[in-house]
Amino acid sequence: MTKPKIGLALSGGGSRAIAFHLGCLRALNELGILDHVSVISTVSGGSVIGALFAARDESFGDFEARVRSLLSEGLLRRALWKIFTTNEGLKALCCWLLLATTSIFFSVLSALVWALSFMVSSEHRSGWRIRSGAPLTRFASRTTILQRVFEEDIYKHRRLRDLPRSKPLLIVNAADLRTGSAFYFSRASTGSWRLGEVASTEISLAHAVSASAAYPMLLPAIDETLPFNKRDGSRREERVILTDGGVYDNLGLAPLWPDRDPSVSLNVAEVDTIICCRAGYGLRFDPPSQFLIARLESAFSCIFDRAQNASMNRLFDLKAAGRLKGFLLPYLGQDDARLAHAPDDLVAREEAYSYPTDFSAMSDEWIDKLSRRGEQLTKALVAQYMPELATSA
């Protein structure tokens, strides 16, 4: 029997995802499966823990201790410390004031030009428009403060190319808002199918994780210009606006699809078995949405949920077509009644699924609860659907 080529996906979900994925990884390690994972695709909170795992050659116990320490302290407290002890807070404030002033100026100028355009004939009016197109780069923000936390405190200035080859290939997922496409970071290559491969090899792990975790409701996108090697052999600089990878694919499954074309896509992984750890809430039943912000939030959630459901359906389609040997879905919102091998002390869905999506400090009780559920679900699903994984490992 040939050994499976395993790809592991770690979804987004803030600190909730970090704690849940810790339990999933613990189970895979105890079952002997983790050592046979060849690629890990991560999003947002999943990128935080995935990068911690991929950054060092260490025992699982040491890795778990670092993750628990990160969860206990949280990222918010560290970010506040950076604001007041470094120049990052001042830079972010100055940048915001500059961008706000520029935006107001162009808005007033555009309104004035629009009003004056009525003095000319309608056929010439279309040329009377000012297209500012965000002329200034957002060089500092809350996201760059978070990046400094990752750089100095969490990942210790490691670059993507420095990641040990003994660990699985880490693919960190972000989304480029300019092209509407996925943007992947890895030690093998960084970039997107639309823009090409980034020419620099100096991109840090903190940079990748910050882009992947820049949840758009709370953190501004990373705004920067990068050199890209194009397919025609040329090299051009392009401005990218990178935000949370969950905007494109919150499950991190896209890099693992077995039908990707390496002549078009970057970081094509050879995978025939997928384990997707999903830290989402499950079926929603929210309060009525009456006002604009609430309606927009609900509309975004509907689109978001539909995209994830489509990815789930694709897993079943690929398995039915013989493109995948199998897959597992350890899911925080799992219907526990469907588990054939649930342990007697199972942490129930109702006890664990409601933790908010943020990076605040987490209590030991919640760390234990979420990680324990991740561990229990992973072991139960391996036993129920793919016991041969543990056997082959």
C-alpha positions in Angstrom: 0.0 0.0 0.0 1.5 3.4 -1.0 1.6 6.0 1.6 -0.8 8.9 1.2 0.4 12.3 0.1 -1.2 14.4 2.9 -2.1 18.1 2.7 -3.2 19.9 5.8 -5.4 23.0 5.8 -5.8 25.3 8.8 -8.7 27.7 8.6 -9.0 31.2 9.8 -10.8 32.2 13.0 -8.5 34.3 15.2 -7.4 32.9 18.5 -10.3 30.5 18.5 -8.7 28.9 15.4 -5.3 28.8 17.0 -6.5 26.9 20.0 -8.7 24.5 18.0 -5.9 23.8 15.5 -3.5 23.1 18.4 -5.8 20.2 19.4 -6.0 18.9 15.8 -2.2 19.0 15.5 -1.8 17.3 18.8 -4.1 14.4 17.7 -2.3 14.1 14.3 1.0 14.0 16.2 -0.2 11.3 18.6 -1.6 9.2 15.8 1.7 9.4 13.9 0.1 11.3 10.9 1.7 14.7 11.4 5.1 13.5 10.4 3.7 12.4 7.0 2.1 15.8 6.1 4.0 17.2 3.1 2.3 20.7 2.9 0.4 22.9 5.2 -1.9 25.6 3.8 -3.0 28.3 6.3 -5.3 31.3 6.6 -5.4 34.1 9.2 -5.4 32.5 12.7 -4.4 29.3 11.1 -1.4 31.1 9.6 -0.3 32.2 13.1 -0.1 28.7 14.4 1.0 27.1 11.1 4.0 29.5 11.0 4.9 28.7 14.6 4.9 25.0 13.7 6.9 25.4 10.5 9.5 27.8 11.9 11.4 25.5 14.2 12.7 21.9 14.3 11.5 21.1 17.9 9.5 18.6 19.9 5.7 18.9 19.8 5.7 19.6 23.5 7.9 22.7 23.0 5.8 23.8 20.1 2.6 23.4 22.2 4.1 25.4 25.1 4.9 28.3 22.7 1.3 28.3 21.3 -0.3 28.2 24.8 2.0 31.1 25.9 0.9 33.1 22.8 -2.8 32.4 23.5 -2.5 33.3 27.2 -0.9 36.6 26.5 -2.7 37.4 23.3 -1.6 39.6 20.5 -3.7 42.7 21.4 -1.6 43.4 24.6 1.6 43.0 22.7 0.4 45.4 20.0 -0.6 48.0 22.5 2.9 47.7 24.0 4.5 48.3 20.6 2.3 51.4 20.1 3.7 53.1 23.2 7.3 51.8 23.2 8.2 52.1 19.5 7.6 54.6 16.7 5.0 52.3 15.1 2.1 54.0 16.8 3.2 57.5 15.8 3.9 56.4 12.2 0.4 54.9 11.9 -1.2 58.1 13.3 0.8 60.3 10.9 0.0 58.0 8.0 -3.7 58.1 8.8 -3.7 61.9 9.0 -1.9 62.2 5.7 -4.3 59.8 4.0 -7.3 61.5 5.5 -6.2 64.9 4.5 -5.4 63.8 0.9 -8.8 62.0 0.7 -10.7 65.1 1.8 -8.8 67.3 -0.6 -9.5 65.0 -3.6 -13.2 64.6 -2.6 -13.7 68.4 -2.5 -11.8 68.8 -5.7 -13.8 66.1 -7.4 -17.1 67.7 -6.2 -16.0 71.1 -7.5 -15.0 69.7 -10.9 -18.2 67.7 -11.1 -20.2 70.9 -10.5 -18.2 72.8 -13.1 -18.7 70.0 -15.6 -22.3 71.1 -16.1 -21.1 74.3 -17.8 -20.0 72.2 -20.8 -22.0 70.1 -23.2 -22.9 66.6 -22.2 -20.6 64.9 -24.8 -17.6 66.5 -23.2 -18.7 66.0 -19.6 -17.3 62.5 -19.2 -13.7 63.8 -19.4 -14.4 66.1 -16.4 -13.5 63.6 -13.8 -10.7 63.2 -11.3 -9.5 59.7 -10.7 -7.2 59.9 -7.7 -7.0 56.1 -7.3 -5.3 56.2 -3.8 -2.1 58.0 -4.9 -0.4 57.5 -1.6 0.7 54.2 -0.1 -0.5 53.3 3.4 3.0 52.9 4.8 1.9 52.4 8.4 -1.2 51.2 10.1 -2.5 48.9 12.9 -1.5 46.0 10.6 2.2 47.1 10.5 2.1 47.4 14.3 0.9 43.7 14.4 3.6 42.8 11.9 6.2 44.3 14.3 4.8 42.1 17.1 5.1 39.0 14.8 8.6 40.1 13.6 10.2 40.8 17.0 8.2 38.7 19.5 6.8 35.7 17.7 8.9 34.7 14.7 12.2 36.4 15.6 13.0 37.9 12.2 12.8 34.6 10.3 12.5 34.8 6.6 10.4 32.4 4.5 13.5 31.0 2.8 14.9 30.2 6.3 12.2 27.7 7.2 13.6 24.3 7.8 13.2 21.7 5.0 12.5 19.1 7.6 9.1 20.6 8.1 6.1 20.5 5.7 6.0 23.2 3.0 4.1 26.1 4.5 1.8 28.1 2.2 0.4 31.2 3.8 -2.8 32.5 2.1 -3.6 36.2 1.6 -5.9 37.9 -0.8 -5.0 40.7 -3.2 -7.8 43.2 -3.4 -6.6 44.8 -6.6 -6.8 41.6 -8.7 -9.4 39.7 -6.6 -7.0 36.7 -6.5 -5.2 34.6 -4.0 -1.7 35.6 -3.0 0.5 32.8 -1.6 3.6 33.1 0.5 6.0 30.1 0.8 9.7 29.3 0.9 9.3 27.9 -2.7 7.6 30.9 -4.2 5.6 34.0 -3.4 3.0 35.8 -5.5 -0.2 35.1 -7.5 -1.1 33.7 -10.9 -2.3 37.2 -12.0 0.9 39.1 -11.1 3.6 36.5 -11.2 6.3 35.4 -8.7 7.8 38.0 -6.3 11.5 38.5 -7.3 12.7 39.1 -3.7 13.8 36.2 -1.4 13.9 38.5 1.7 10.2 38.3 2.6 9.8 37.6 6.3 7.5 35.1 7.9 6.0 38.0 9.9 5.1 39.8 6.7 3.3 36.8 5.3 1.3 36.1 8.5 0.4 39.8 8.9 -1.1 39.9 5.4 -2.9 36.6 6.0 -4.4 37.8 9.3 -5.4 41.4 8.3 -9.1 40.9 8.9 -10.6 43.8 6.8 -13.2 44.9 9.4 -10.5 45.5 12.0 -7.1 45.8 10.2 -6.1 47.7 7.1 -4.7 45.8 4.2 -0.9 45.8 3.6 -0.3 48.3 0.9 3.1 47.9 -0.9 4.9 47.7 -4.2 6.8 44.5 -5.0 9.0 43.3 -8.0 7.4 40.5 -9.9 8.9 38.1 -12.5 6.4 37.8 -15.3 5.8 34.7 -17.5 7.2 36.6 -20.5 10.6 36.9 -18.8 10.2 40.5 -17.8 10.3 42.0 -14.4 7.9 44.7 -13.3 6.9 46.4 -10.1 3.3 46.1 -9.0 1.4 47.7 -6.2 -0.6 45.1 -4.2 -3.2 45.5 -1.5 -3.0 42.4 0.6 -5.7 41.4 3.1 -6.9 38.4 5.1 -6.7 35.2 3.1 -10.2 34.3 4.3 -11.6 36.9 1.9 -10.7 34.6 -0.9 -10.7 31.1 0.8 -11.1 30.9 4.6 -10.5 27.2 4.6 -7.1 27.3 2.9 -8.0 24.5 0.5 -7.2 26.3 -2.8 -3.5 25.5 -2.8 -4.3 21.8 -2.2 -6.7 21.1 -5.1 -5.2 18.2 -7.1 -6.3 19.7 -10.5 -4.2 22.9 -10.3 -2.0 23.7 -13.3 1.7 24.4 -12.4 2.1 26.3 -15.7 -0.4 28.9 -14.4 -0.5 28.6 -10.6 2.2 29.0 -7.9 2.9 26.5 -5.1 1.2 23.6 -6.7 1.2 20.7 -4.2 1.1 17.0 -5.0 -1.7 15.8 -2.7 -4.1 12.9 -2.7 -5.4 13.2 0.9 -6.6 16.4 2.6 -7.2 17.1 6.2 -9.0 20.4 6.6 -9.3 21.7 10.2 -12.2 24.2 10.2 -12.7 26.5 13.2 -16.0 28.0 12.1 -19.1 28.4 14.2 -21.4 26.1 12.3 -25.0 26.9 11.2 -25.9 30.5 11.9 -29.2 31.9 13.2 -28.4 35.6 13.8 -30.7 38.4 15.1 -32.7 40.3 12.4 -30.6 42.8 10.4 -32.4 46.1 10.2 -29.7 48.8 9.7 -27.0 49.3 7.1 -23.9 47.9 9.0 -25.9 44.8 10.3 -27.3 44.2 6.8 -23.8 44.4 5.2 -22.4 42.1 7.9 -25.1 39.5 7.3 -24.7 39.8 3.5 -21.0 39.3 3.8 -21.6 36.2 6.1 -24.0 34.7 3.5 -21.4 35.1 0.7 -18.7 33.8 3.0 -20.7 30.7 4.1 -21.7 29.9 0.5 -18.0 30.0 -0.6 -17.1 27.6 2.2 -19.9 25.3 1.3 -18.8 25.2 -2.3 -15.3 24.2 -1.2 -16.8 21.4 0.9 -18.8 20.1 -2.0 -15.7 20.2 -4.2 -14.0 17.8 -1.8 -16.8 15.3 -2.2 -16.7 15.8 -6.0 -13.0 15.2 -6.2 -13.2 12.1 -4.1 -16.0 10.7 -6.2 -14.0 11.4 -9.4 -11.0 9.6 -8.0 -8.8 12.7 -7.8 -8.6 12.4 -4.0 -8.1 9.2 -2.0 -10.0 10.7 0.9 -10.3 13.7 3.2 -11.1 14.6 6.8 -12.9 17.6 8.2 -12.3 18.2 11.9 -14.9 21.0 12.4 -15.5 23.0 15.5 -19.2 23.3 14.6 -19.5 19.5 14.1 -22.8 17.9 14.8 -21.7 15.6 17.6 -24.6 13.2 17.0 -22.9 12.1 13.7 -19.7 10.9 15.4 -19.5 7.1 15.5 -16.5 7.1 17.9 -17.2 10.1 20.2 -15.3 9.8 23.6 -17.3 9.8 26.8 -15.8 13.1 27.9 -16.3 14.8 24.5 -16.2 18.6 24.7 -19.6 19.3 23.2 -20.2 21.8 20.4 -22.3 24.0 22.6 -19.5 24.3 25.1 -16.9 25.5 22.7 -18.1 26.9 19.4 -19.1 30.4 20.5 -15.7 31.9 21.3 -15.3 35.3 19.3 -13.0 35.9 16.4 -10.2 38.1 17.8 -6.6 38.0 19.0 -7.2 38.9 22.7 -5.8 37.0 25.6 -7.5 33.6 26.1 -8.0 32.0 29.5 -6.5 28.5 30.2 -10.1 27.2 30.5 -10.9 28.2 26.9 -7.5 27.1 25.6 -8.1 23.6 27.1 -11.7 23.5 25.9 -11.1 24.4 22.3 -7.9 22.4 21.9 -9.4 19.4 23.6 -12.4 19.5 21.2 -10.0 19.8 18.2 -8.1 16.8 19.5 -11.1 14.7 20.2 -12.8 15.4 16.9 -9.7 14.6 14.9 -9.2 11.3 16.6 -12.8 10.4 16.2 -13.0 11.3 12.5 -9.8 9.4 11.7 -11.2 6.3 13.4 -14.5 6.7 11.6 -13.5 7.6 8.1 -9.8 6.9 7.5 -8.3 4.6 10.1 -5.7 3.5 7.5 -4.1 6.9 7.9 -2.9 6.1 11.4 -2.0 2.5 10.3 0.0 3.7 7.3 1.7 6.4 9.4 
